[in-house]
Amino acid sequence: MAQPPGWWFHLRRCAACGHVGCCDSSPAQHATAHARSTGHRVVQSFEPGEDWMWDYRDETYARGPLLREPRSHPADQPAPGPAGAVPPDWQQRLHA
C-alpha cells in the first residue's frame, strides 16, 4: 500500500548544516531525528517572522547568530504544508 505524501506543521533548520526538518508536533518529527542521528544540537525556527533557536541537548532556548538566508520557508507556502498533502484531520494528528 502506498504511503500518503508527508506533511508538516512547522519547520526547523539545523544551525550546523542547514538541514530543514519538521517540528516535534509534526507526524515525522524529522528535526529531532536529525539532531539525534548527527549530534547537531541547535536548530532555528524556519517559520516566517521567527528567529528563535532551540538546543536539543540542553532542552532550552539557545543563542547564536542568525543563520544565512533563507531564514524561513516562503511566506506564501502554507503551514501546515505542503499544499495538497495536509490531511483534513491534520489537527488530530499532531503530537502534543
C-alpha positions in Angstrom: 0.0 0.0 0.0 1.4 3.4 -1.0 2.2 5.9 1.8 0.5 9.3 1.6 2.8 12.2 1.0 4.4 13.7 4.0 3.3 16.9 5.6 4.5 19.2 8.5 3.1 21.6 11.0 6.2 23.8 11.4 9.8 23.6 10.1 13.1 23.8 11.9 16.6 24.4 10.3 19.8 22.9 11.7 22.3 25.6 12.7 25.2 23.3 12.0 24.4 22.1 8.4 21.2 23.8 7.2 19.1 20.6 7.2 15.4 21.5 7.3 13.1 19.2 9.2 9.6 19.2 10.6 8.9 20.1 14.3 8.1 17.7 17.1 4.3 18.4 16.7 4.6 17.1 13.1 4.0 13.4 12.5 7.5 12.6 11.4 9.5 14.8 13.8 12.4 15.0 11.3 14.3 17.9 13.1 14.7 15.9 16.3 15.6 12.7 14.4 18.3 14.7 12.6 19.7 16.1 15.9 19.9 12.7 17.4 21.5 11.0 14.4 24.1 13.7 13.8 24.7 15.3 17.2 23.8 18.7 15.7 22.0 20.0 18.7 20.8 23.5 17.8 18.0 24.4 15.4 16.4 27.7 14.4 12.8 28.1 13.5 12.3 28.1 9.8 8.9 29.8 10.0 8.4 33.4 8.6 8.9 36.1 11.2 10.6 33.8 13.8 14.3 33.7 14.6 14.4 31.8 17.9 16.8 28.8 18.4 16.5 25.6 20.4 19.1 23.4 21.9 18.0 19.7 21.8 20.8 18.6 24.2 20.0 21.2 27.0 16.3 21.3 26.1 16.3 25.1 26.3 16.2 28.1 24.0 19.6 28.8 22.6 21.5 31.9 21.5 23.5 32.3 18.3 24.0 34.3 15.2 21.1 34.4 12.7 21.6 31.8 10.0 22.2 32.7 6.4 19.3 33.4 4.1 16.9 31.9 3.6 15.8 32.0 7.2 12.3 30.7 6.6 10.2 28.9 4.0 8.5 31.2 1.5 5.8 33.3 3.2 3.2 32.1 0.6 3.9 28.4 1.5 1.2 27.3 3.9 1.8 25.9 7.3 0.9 23.2 7.8 2.2 22.2 4.4 3.0 21.4 1.7 -0.2 22.4 0.0 -2.2 19.4 -1.2 -0.5 17.0 1.2 -2.1 18.1 4.5 -5.0 15.7 5.5 -8.3 17.3 6.5 -8.0 16.0 10.1 -4.4 17.3 10.5 -5.1 18.9 13.9 -6.0 15.5 15.4 -2.7 14.0 14.0 -0.4 16.5 15.8 1.9 15.3 18.6 1.3 17.0 21.9 
